Amino acid sequence: MAFVSACGINAAALSARQSTLCSKPAAVRRASATLVMQDKKGGGLFGNFPGMGGGDSKPAGGGGNPFGGMGNIMEAMKTAKLFTEETKVMQDELKNRELEVTSKDGMVKMVITGQQVPVRCDISDELLQKGADAVSASVTEAMLEAYAQSKALMQKEFQQIAQKYNLPAGMAEGGMPQ
């Protein structure tokens, strides 16, 4: 690129508005010149990214959009907001949903919410007569199974929402806490 003007910009190649950069401070001229050079190369404001208004990609946000890919960013933000709202609704529903799990021996019934919050534990009189070790083993078994089922339910619900919004597979599988 040939730089012929005193401010380091080829004034002949720039529009009248852009050539007024010569009266601006050096830092502004350098930044403006960089943006102009990127724009002339087709790089746009955000470089040569697909959908961001640069390079060989399709123009983003329709023709003549001075903000390049800002339309795509705004659409992504709108989708993220909808995803967040739907996730909050799902969490509220899970908070109110109860799962009931019975131990293998049928003597302990554990009730837990969809958010892994224990609600109650019912122990049969027959199990209580067997002693503390039997009660502990049966309660622990029911509690672990209830937790596993509640966690699986939460992950399933979250995965359905993630798939609805075309999130990457890793997000849909591992987006919820382990």
C-alpha positions, 0 to 999 in steps of 0.5 A: 500500500502506498502512503503518500499523505503526511498522516500515513493514508493514501488520501486519493484512495479514501472518500472525502469523509475518511480523508479528514483523518489527517486532522485527528491524533496519531492513535486515532489515525492508526486505528482508523487506517487499520479498519479502512485497510481491513475493510478494503481487504474484505475483512470487516470490523471483526476480521474474516469470520463467516457471518461477520460481514468479512472476507468470502463469507456471505454478508451478515445482517442484510446488505448495507449493515454498517455493523457487519455481523451484529445482526448475527450476534443479536440473534445469538443473544436473543437465543441465549435469553430464550434458552436461559428463560426456558432453563429457569422454568425447567428448574422451577418445575423440577423443584416442585416435582417429586420422585419416589424410590423404594429400596430393594427390600421394600422397607424404605421409601425415599422422596426427593425433588427433581433438584436432588433435595430430599423431601422425606424418608419413610422406614417400615417398622419391620426394618426398624426392628432389624437394627441400626445397621440394616436401617442404615444400609437400606436408607443409604441404598434408597437415598443413592438410587433416588439421587441418581434418578433425580440427577438423570431426570434433570440431565434429560430435561436439560438435554432436551432444551439444549437440543431444541436450541441446537447447542453442541453435543457436549453442552447437551450432555455435560451442561448440567453439574455432575 
